[in-house]
Amino acid sequence: MTANGHAVSVPVPGCTLCATPGDFGPRNLSDPRSGLCPACMAAGKPTRDGLERAVMIVAGQSLAAAEALSLATAAPEELAYHLGAVKRGLRAVLQLLAPVEGTGR
């Protein structure tokens, strides 16, 4: 984003979703389908931004459920389930932050 709130184009060396090598146009932050290869557009795959939002929503729900659990009255099975859910949510969030192999980040 620029200082005046307009989106800027970001050059990308391949498909912004599947990292297929090629020139699929610049990544325009105001257009969620920009920079995608024809195969991703034809498959109707969600954009990376959409995937990131979905991961954050699911991780937040898992964390909220774990926070609502009463540790004093919870059965061991409940504790194990909620701990596993939080672990999976944290792993998914960390994978979003990890560099994508082959993108040069």
C-alpha positions as CSV (number, residue, x, y, z in Angstrom):
1,M,0.0,0.0,0.0
2,T,1.1,3.5,-0.7
3,A,0.8,6.4,1.8
4,N,-2.4,7.5,0.2
5,G,-4.0,4.1,0.6
6,H,-3.7,2.8,-3.0
7,A,-2.6,-0.7,-3.7
8,V,0.7,-1.2,-5.6
9,S,1.7,-4.0,-8.0
10,V,4.3,-6.4,-6.7
11,P,6.4,-8.3,-9.2
12,V,6.3,-12.1,-8.8
13,P,8.4,-14.7,-10.6
14,G,5.6,-17.2,-10.9
15,C,2.1,-18.1,-9.8
16,T,1.4,-16.5,-6.5
17,L,-0.5,-19.5,-5.2
18,C,1.2,-22.6,-6.5
19,A,4.6,-21.1,-7.3
20,T,4.5,-22.5,-10.9
21,P,7.4,-20.8,-12.8
22,G,6.4,-18.3,-15.4
23,D,5.2,-14.7,-16.0
24,F,1.5,-14.5,-15.0
25,G,1.5,-10.7,-14.6
26,P,2.2,-8.6,-11.5
27,R,0.6,-9.2,-8.2
28,N,-1.9,-6.4,-7.7
29,L,-3.0,-6.3,-4.0
30,S,-6.4,-4.9,-4.9
31,D,-7.2,-7.8,-7.3
32,P,-7.2,-11.2,-5.5
33,R,-6.8,-13.2,-8.8
34,S,-3.8,-11.2,-10.2
35,G,-0.6,-13.2,-10.6
36,L,-2.3,-16.6,-10.7
37,C,-1.5,-19.1,-13.4
38,P,-4.3,-20.3,-15.8
39,A,-4.5,-23.7,-14.0
40,C,-5.2,-22.1,-10.6
41,M,-7.8,-19.7,-12.2
42,A,-9.5,-22.6,-14.0
43,A,-9.5,-24.8,-10.9
44,G,-11.1,-21.9,-9.0
45,K,-8.6,-22.3,-6.2
46,P,-8.9,-19.7,-3.5
47,T,-6.3,-17.0,-3.3
48,R,-3.5,-17.1,-0.8
49,D,-5.1,-14.2,1.1
50,G,-8.3,-16.3,1.4
51,L,-6.4,-19.3,2.6
52,E,-4.6,-17.2,5.2
53,R,-7.9,-15.8,6.5
54,A,-9.4,-19.3,6.7
55,V,-6.4,-20.6,8.7
56,M,-6.5,-17.7,11.1
57,I,-10.3,-18.2,11.6
58,V,-9.9,-21.9,12.4
59,A,-6.9,-21.4,14.6
60,G,-8.8,-18.7,16.5
61,Q,-11.8,-21.0,17.0
62,S,-9.6,-23.7,18.3
63,L,-7.9,-21.3,20.7
64,A,-11.2,-19.9,21.9
65,A,-12.5,-23.5,22.6
66,A,-9.4,-24.3,24.5
67,E,-9.6,-21.1,26.5
68,A,-13.2,-21.9,27.4
69,L,-12.2,-25.3,28.8
70,S,-12.3,-25.5,32.6
71,L,-9.0,-27.1,33.6
72,A,-10.3,-28.0,37.1
73,T,-13.2,-30.2,35.7
74,A,-11.9,-31.3,32.3
75,A,-11.3,-35.0,31.7
76,P,-7.8,-36.0,30.4
77,E,-9.3,-36.8,27.0
78,E,-10.7,-33.2,26.7
79,L,-7.4,-31.7,27.7
80,A,-5.5,-33.9,25.1
81,Y,-8.0,-32.9,22.4
82,H,-7.8,-29.2,23.0
83,L,-4.1,-29.2,23.4
84,G,-3.8,-31.1,20.0
85,A,-6.2,-28.5,18.4
86,V,-4.2,-25.6,19.6
87,K,-1.0,-27.3,18.4
88,R,-2.5,-27.9,14.9
89,G,-3.7,-24.3,14.8
90,L,-0.3,-22.9,15.8
91,R,1.4,-25.1,13.3
92,A,-0.9,-23.9,10.5
93,V,-0.3,-20.2,11.4
94,L,3.5,-20.8,11.5
95,Q,3.4,-22.5,8.1
96,L,1.8,-19.3,6.7
97,L,4.7,-17.3,8.0
98,A,7.4,-19.7,6.7
99,P,8.9,-18.8,3.3
100,V,7.5,-20.7,0.3
101,E,10.2,-22.8,-1.3
102,G,11.2,-21.6,-4.8
103,T,9.9,-18.1,-4.4
104,G,13.2,-16.6,-3.4
105,R,11.9,-15.1,-0.2
